[in-house]
Amino acid sequence: MTPQREEMVRPTFWRDLTGQSDRWGRSLVWAVVVGRLTVLAVGLPIFLLAGEGADDRYSGMSDMLTGEWIFFSLVFAPLTESLGIRFVVWALGSGTGRGWPVWATALACGALAVPLHGLSLLSLAVAPFFALMAAIQHHWMNRGRGWQGFWLIVAIHFVANALALFAMALMGPEAR
């Protein structure tokens, strides 16, 4: 079996993670795990280096755990932000003929996501996660399955936010 054929038959971790394979279930799981880890990997050094100056209470998330905030985190944000990712990927990467490479559209989406999540240094922590979702969307759009890719990144965003809310609930009001 040739190396190209072998890669087509057995998708690798990287192909699953970045949406290059059709195995959406694995893409969802890997993207959530890696996305949460990148938020920690980027956010922790920023918090440790900048101290309290980095903490804007992560866009108010830790100030309240209300029904409105839960709706915003689990429904509104995944739908609207994923729609924004889909638009940017379409505009830069595939739909308008510009044809930016995956890495360029991913970096653009990561950079655009930062100001949406607050104006502190800690907001930089979301950039890799949004870049990953943009790469997934880009690959699905290139296969002509952009709306399926959209619903996949909505699900990834939903699960990641649900895990963050669950962690906030476990920490209790005194930690918030």
Secondary structure as the mmCIF struct_conf table of DSSP 4:
data_model
#
loop_
_struct_conf.conf_type_id
_struct_conf.id
_struct_conf.beg_label_comp_id
_struct_conf.beg_label_asym_id
_struct_conf.beg_label_seq_id
_struct_conf.end_label_comp_id
_struct_conf.end_label_asym_id
_struct_conf.end_label_seq_id
HELX_RH_AL_P HELX_RH_AL_P1 PRO A 3 VAL A 9
BEND BEND1 ARG A 10 ARG A 10
HELX_RH_AL_P HELX_RH_AL_P2 PHE A 13 LEU A 17
TURN_TY1_P TURN_TY1_P1 THR A 18 GLY A 19
BEND BEND2 SER A 21 ASP A 22
HELX_RH_AL_P HELX_RH_AL_P3 TRP A 24 ALA A 50
HELX_RH_3T_P HELX_RH_3T_P1 GLY A 51 ALA A 54
BEND BEND3 ASP A 56 ASP A 56
HELX_RH_AL_P HELX_RH_AL_P4 ARG A 57 GLY A 60
TURN_TY1_P TURN_TY1_P2 MET A 61 ASP A 63
HELX_RH_AL_P HELX_RH_AL_P5 GLY A 67 PHE A 71
HELX_RH_PI_P HELX_RH_PI_P1 PHE A 72 PHE A 76
HELX_RH_AL_P HELX_RH_AL_P6 ALA A 77 VAL A 88
HELX_RH_PI_P HELX_RH_PI_P2 VAL A 89 SER A 94
BEND BEND4 GLY A 95 GLY A 97
HELX_RH_AL_P HELX_RH_AL_P7 VAL A 102 LEU A 116
TURN_TY1_P TURN_TY1_P3 HIS A 117 HIS A 117
BEND BEND5 LEU A 119 SER A 120
HELX_RH_3T_P HELX_RH_3T_P2 LEU A 121 VAL A 126
HELX_RH_AL_P HELX_RH_AL_P8 ALA A 127 ASN A 142
TURN_TY1_P TURN_TY1_P4 ARG A 143 GLY A 144
HELX_RH_AL_P HELX_RH_AL_P9 GLY A 146 MET A 171
TURN_TY1_P TURN_TY1_P5 PRO A 173 ALA A 175
#
